[in-house]
Amino acid sequence: MNAHTPPALSADDRSSAPLESPQTGLGAAMDIRRWFNVFRRRIRLFIAVALVVFAATVMLTLQATPRYTATASVVLDTRKTNVTGVQQVMSDMPTDASAVATEVEILKSGQLAERVVKALNLDQDPEFNPALRKPKGLGAVRASVRDLVKGAAPKTAPTPAQLQRAHEGVVSNVLGGLQIRRTGMTYVIAIGYESESPTKAAAIANKWAELYLLDQLESKFEATQQATRWLNEQLGSLRGQVEQDDAAVQQYRIANNLLSASGTSLTEQEISSYSQSLASARAELAADNARLATARQQLARGSNGEDVGEAMSSAVIGQLRSQRAAVSAQVADLQGRYGDRHPEMLKAKRQLTDIDSQIQEEIGRIVSNLEAKVEVSRQRANAVGGSLGGAKGTLASNSRAMVRLNELQRTADASRTLYESYLARYKETSTQGGIETSDARIVTKAKVPGGQSSPDVQGNLIRGLLLAIAAGAAALILAEMLDAGLATAEDVERRLETAYLGSVPMLSSVSDTRNETPIDHIVSKPLSSFSEAFRNLQTSILYAKLGEPVQVVAVTSSLPGEGKTTTAICLARSAALRGGRVLVVDCDLRRRTVNRMLDAEPGVGLLEVLSGDATLEQAISRDAASGADILPLSKTSFTPKDVFGTAAMDRLLAELRRRYDLVILDTAPVLPIADTRILAPKADVVVFLARWRKTPQHAIEAAFRQLSGTGAHVGGVVLTQVDMKQQAKYGYGDPGYYYAEYKKYYTE
């Protein structure tokens, strides 16, 4: 079948051979064809897996309980009103993306779910409380049996831990139907709930939205109440602190005589008063001194004192002057009438002298009074100056005490300021108790859904179909990956990196002949496709070793059952029918399969020739059907000795080379038997057989590793027992792929 198979490549030739890029158009087309062929040959697996998956999807869809989804919408309110203009205790919620995501998570919280469960008594609903569900089917049977077994046992009350676990299970089940999602990039959050009842779904969704808003209000109210209580506690302590600090200031003032009025201290007021009084006293003293000095100067110049300023302003002196004027007038009158000696005249003169004496006395008293006033003014000025000095000393002492007073005053002012700020904040917070508003509002209330949301029958069928196709494809790919056997020439050359010599078809796949063995068919039908396969194989073997003739061919495999003996005999018969001198040597000491196939039982054979007990002519028998010679193994010829590594074996092969054109060595499998590793280097070419799609690749590679160190030349791999009807479903470009096109050229 492989008349145009190129000669086997050496390791160097294979490493230097150009490789076609898988990215080329031809490579891509071949890859598509390859996977198409994979699909063709594994279509039953694909259909089986796809049907199972699709059937499972249909069953699950039909058995699923119908569920309904209702959706309510809330929006985070970005527009806030501030009626009082007072700063809130809890600030408004920010409206950035992270804040919206936070609110979504709050809506999913277990705490909110617990409030919904309590508000709607969902713990008494069998949909959410498994303990209240009535078992069905096998569950009902198990429950009946369990009740019969435990019927006599008294029922015990559940423990708090069991009740808590049951409650947590209900909350978890309620959360399982919740669907929270943000609508795009808006501030709208959709609250969906899926339930077995459409009415229940709408009720839970609406209650969830209501309790979410209520939770926000309660959070703000609780924050306000906590702030009010805390501020009240702080005010109590601050009030006592303010009183204590004010008392300390006043006590220090009193203790250090730092009393004040009208914003200044008494000492400062006293110094001011003393300063004014001292100035006034000094001015008065200067005036008194001036008046006294003037009076003394007038008197010193001979004045009788009448021109002294104080005398001129004296009422007494004024009266005396008036009297003197009257008496002087009388004296003048009497003198004119009576003379100087008249008694009346003398009397009047005495009165005048007496008045002058009184005036002088009065002037003396005035001067004395001026002197007294000067002394009084001087003493008063000195006294005021002394008092002023004492007040200034007191002020200096007070100034030193003011440092501590100022510190106490600042402490008292700070306490009072803090107290007043807390008092104002307390009054503001107290007014917020009834005006808290939620940060969100309900946009749309959930309505009772008109149709079920799950299961989505149409969608499930489509998804099930897609899943079935994907599962079938996955099973197909997995089966292909797990297929360790070789199916095409491409598999041999790509995976084993060795030459492909040809393939040997399974007779039943290329012929309708019954009760005929392959070795007989090759003789009876020399023009059949089966016979042509061996002619192609012979051609490939002859060119398996470039530049050197091929006479001795060792046929082997990695494991038993690969068709070595059948291939060896058929190859020998095919070559003999073409006129060649051919010999088949049975080298499988344990099986002696050649004898069984040819239905012969020789008395002597290969081992007797090697031991010298028989000649080559005595051991060789002729195949009458084809004319090929056979060197068999006798029935009792098994020996544990190494017979193939002896000089006798070398001499025998040399003799066979001289006599025959082609010597075929039917050897034992490489992996279980060591004989082949000894015999293979003695052959010109080793033909390695692998059963089509059966022999694992790792077994062939293991056999290659064992042969690699022996010096044997592995000409290539032959695929045996190939099902040509199935081969057309494998590698595109492989000769077997076109078998249906060219089989008409053969005669069966």
Secondary structure, 3 states (H helix, E strand, C coil): CCCCCCCCCCHHHHHHCCCCCCCCHHHHHHHHHHHHHHHHHCHHHHHHHHHHHHHHHHHHHHHCCCEEEEEEEEEECCCCCCCCCCCCCCCCCCCCHHHHHHHHHHHCCHHHHHHHHHHHCHHHCCCCCHHHCCCCCHHHHHHHHHHHHHCCCCCCCCCHHHHHHHHHHHHHHHHHCEEEEECCCCCEEEEEEEECCHHHHHHHHHHHHHHHHHHHHHHHHHHHHHHHHHHHHHHHHHHHHHHHHHHHHHHHHHHCCCCEECCEEHHHHHHHHHHHHHHHHHHHHHHHHHHHHHHHHHHHCCCCCCCCHHHHCCHHHHHHHHHHHHHHHHHHHHHHHCCCCCHHHHHHHHHHHHHHHHHHHHHHHHHHHHHHHHHHHHHHHHHHHHHHHHHHHHHHHHHHHHHHHHHHHHHHHHHHHHHHHHHHHHHHHHCCCCCCCCCEEEEECCCCCCCCCECCHHHHHHHHHHHHHHHHHHHHHHHHHHCCCCCCHHHHHHHCCCCEEEEEECHHHHCCCCCCCHHHHHHHCCCCHHHHHHHHHHHHHHCCCCCCCCCEEEEEECCCCCCHHHHHHHHHHHHHHCCCCEEEEECCCCCCHHHHHHCCCCCCCHHHHHHCCCCHHHHCEECCCCCCEEECCCCCCCCCCCCCCCHHHHHHHHHHHHHCCEEEEECCCCCCCCHHHHHHHHCCEEEEEEECCCCCHHHHHHHHHHHHCCCCCEEEEEEEEECHHHHCCCCCCCHHHHHHHHHHHCCC
